[in-house]
Each structure stands twice: as structure tokens, then as C-alpha cells.
Amino acid sequence: MKTVAGIILMAGNSTRYGKNRNKNLEKINHKPIFLYSVEVFEKSEQIQEIILVIKEKEREKVEKILEDRENKKPIQIVIGGNTRQESVYHAILEAKTDIVIIHDGARPAIKNKYIEALIEEMEHFQGASIAVKSKDTIKITDQQQIVSYTTYRPNTWIVQTPQCFHRDILLSIHEEEKRKPRKY
């Protein structure tokens, strides 16, 4: 049986949140939002380890939150990078598993059935994501914001997290991207 790490990303800047603080640490029913995802990963029989990707300046606060609860699985803290891509890379470098499931800590509605379905898909694919069909019309524009085309709604999906990958494949993709010259 393949081993699985649940990676919870919470090192972002929460700029769309608009409150100048990390939305992952906000509370719903007296519990930090990211703990809802931790709890689902802890309940999953298929996940062996949990990796929290955080900002260095929030380490003490996150460690205190974890100390004040009974953790049911090993939880490792990893410091994120300047981008989501760097944060994911830092986490997969630390994962010791065959498969990684990457989830946004600010999305507390993750369900175990999503985790199970994604892991099952790893028997057939190198990666899989949770997605919902778009109910909206999506327009693709050029650099001047002029509509180039409209997507065909029955074929348009909105990708969400969690996303699941074979760790070694995702790691090689990240390392290949790091070798490419930067375009500014």
C-alpha cells in the first residue's frame, strides 16, 4: 500500500481576505480554520503524516495551537516560500511518502470522501484534483482585456483543492521548473 502525506498550505498572504492577517488562523466556533483540515487528514486511514506549510513569523503561534491539542498523527511544520509553488516544493522535499495531497488550509470543508477518491485515482493517474463544473460563463481575454474566446460551459471546470500527486513525479516537475530560466 502506498503511503500518503497530507500537505496543508497556510503560508500565503491572505491579500484577498483584506484584513491584514492570515485567514487560516481566524476562528470558526472557537477553532482556527486550518484545524478543520488537520482533523479530516487525521481521521483518514490513508494518510500517515501531515505537513503544515507556514510563515516563519507564525511558527510560534501555530506550534502553540498544536501543543494545546491531542494530535492523532505526526504533524510536521515546514516554512513556506515566497510563492505557492515554492511552498509546495518545500513541503514535498520534506514528505517521506509515495503520494502527497495538497490542500489550502483556509478551505475547511474538505471531506474524507474527496481524499479517498483522489488516492484511488493515483492507481490510474499521476495527479488528480477535485473540481466542480462551472455554472458561470468564462471569458478568456488577451493582455488588453479584450475577449479572445468564451469557454464551452459543459467542458469548463473549476479546480479546487485538495489536489493529489505521486510525490516523485511532482518533485521532478518542480525541480525541472527551477532549472528553467526566469522570464520577467
C-alpha positions in Angstrom: 0.0 0.0 0.0 1.3 3.5 -0.9 2.0 6.0 1.8 0.3 9.4 1.8 1.2 12.8 3.3 -1.5 15.5 3.7 0.0 18.9 3.0 -1.9 21.9 4.3 -0.8 25.2 2.8 -1.2 28.2 5.1 1.8 30.4 4.2 0.0 32.8 1.8 -0.5 36.5 2.4 -4.4 36.3 2.5 -4.5 39.5 0.4 -8.0 38.8 -0.9 -9.1 38.4 2.7 -8.5 42.1 3.2 -7.9 42.1 6.9 -4.1 42.1 7.0 -3.8 38.8 8.9 -3.7 35.1 8.0 -7.2 33.8 7.4 -6.0 30.3 8.3 -5.6 31.4 11.9 -9.1 33.0 12.1 -11.5 31.0 14.2 -14.8 29.4 13.4 -16.6 28.0 16.5 -13.5 28.9 18.6 -11.2 26.8 16.4 -8.6 28.0 14.0 -9.8 27.4 10.4 -6.8 25.3 9.4 -7.5 22.8 12.2 -10.7 21.6 10.4 -8.5 20.3 7.6 -6.0 18.8 10.0 -8.8 16.9 11.7 -10.0 15.4 8.4 -6.5 14.4 7.5 -6.1 12.8 11.0 -9.3 10.8 10.6 -8.3 9.4 7.2 -6.9 5.9 7.5 -4.9 6.5 4.3 -2.8 9.5 5.5 0.3 8.7 7.5 1.7 12.2 8.0 0.6 15.8 7.9 2.7 18.7 6.8 1.7 22.3 7.7 3.4 24.9 5.4 3.5 28.2 7.4 5.2 31.5 7.5 8.3 31.7 9.8 6.7 34.6 11.7 3.7 32.5 12.6 5.7 29.4 13.8 5.3 30.1 17.5 1.5 30.7 17.2 1.0 27.5 15.2 3.2 25.4 17.5 1.2 26.7 20.5 -2.1 25.7 18.8 -0.7 22.2 18.1 0.6 21.9 21.6 -2.8 22.6 23.1 -4.5 19.7 21.3 -4.1 16.0 21.1 -2.5 15.4 17.7 -3.5 12.0 16.3 -0.9 11.8 13.6 2.6 13.2 13.2 2.4 16.9 12.2 5.5 18.5 10.7 5.9 22.2 10.2 7.6 23.5 7.1 8.4 27.1 6.3 6.8 28.2 3.1 8.4 30.2 0.2 7.6 33.4 -1.5 5.1 31.8 -3.8 2.6 28.9 -3.6 4.9 26.9 -5.9 7.9 27.4 -3.6 5.8 26.5 -0.6 4.6 23.2 -2.2 8.2 22.5 -3.2 9.4 22.9 0.4 6.7 20.5 1.6 7.3 17.8 -1.0 11.0 17.9 -0.2 10.1 17.0 3.4 7.4 14.4 2.7 8.5 10.8 3.2 5.6 9.3 1.3 4.7 8.0 -2.1 1.7 10.3 -2.6 1.0 13.9 -1.5 -2.4 15.5 -1.1 -2.1 19.3 -1.2 -4.9 21.4 0.4 -5.5 25.0 1.2 -5.7 25.5 5.0 -8.3 28.2 4.5 -10.8 25.8 3.0 -12.2 23.9 6.0 -14.9 22.0 4.1 -12.7 19.2 2.9 -14.3 15.8 3.1 -12.7 12.3 3.7 -14.6 11.0 0.6 -12.5 13.5 -1.5 -9.3 12.2 0.0 -10.3 8.6 -0.7 -11.3 9.3 -4.2 -8.1 11.2 -5.0 -5.9 8.4 -3.6 -7.9 5.8 -5.6 -7.2 7.8 -8.8 -3.5 7.5 -8.2 -3.8 3.9 -9.3 -4.5 5.3 -12.8 -3.1 8.8 -13.0 -0.1 10.8 -11.9 -2.2 13.5 -10.5 -5.8 14.4 -9.8 -7.8 17.3 -8.4 -11.2 18.0 -7.0 -13.3 20.2 -9.4 -16.8 21.4 -9.9 -18.5 22.1 -13.2 -18.6 25.8 -13.9 -22.1 27.3 -13.7 -20.8 30.6 -15.0 -19.7 31.7 -18.5 -15.9 32.0 -18.6 -14.3 34.5 -20.9 -10.6 34.3 -21.9 -9.0 37.7 -22.7 -5.8 38.9 -24.2 -3.3 41.3 -22.5 -5.5 44.3 -23.3 -8.5 42.6 -21.6 -10.3 42.0 -24.9 -12.2 38.7 -25.1 -10.4 36.2 -27.2 -12.9 33.4 -26.7 -15.6 32.0 -24.5 -15.2 28.6 -22.9 -17.8 25.9 -23.7 -19.5 25.6 -20.3 -20.2 21.8 -20.4 -16.4 21.4 -20.7 -15.4 24.1 -18.1 -14.4 23.0 -14.6 -13.3 25.0 -11.6 -10.4 23.2 -10.0 -10.3 23.2 -6.2 -8.2 21.6 -3.5 -7.3 19.0 -2.5 -5.0 18.1 -5.3 -3.1 14.8 -5.3 0.1 13.6 -7.0 2.7 10.9 -6.9 5.4 12.7 -4.9 8.3 11.7 -7.0 6.6 13.0 -10.2 5.6 16.2 -8.6 9.1 16.7 -7.2 10.7 16.2 -10.6 8.3 18.7 -12.2 9.2 21.3 -9.5 12.9 20.7 -10.0 12.6 20.9 -13.8 10.8 24.3 -13.4 13.5 25.5 -11.0 16.2 24.8 -13.7 14.3 26.9 -16.4 15.5 30.5 -16.8 13.2 33.1 -15.2 11.1 35.3 -17.6 10.3 38.7 -16.3 
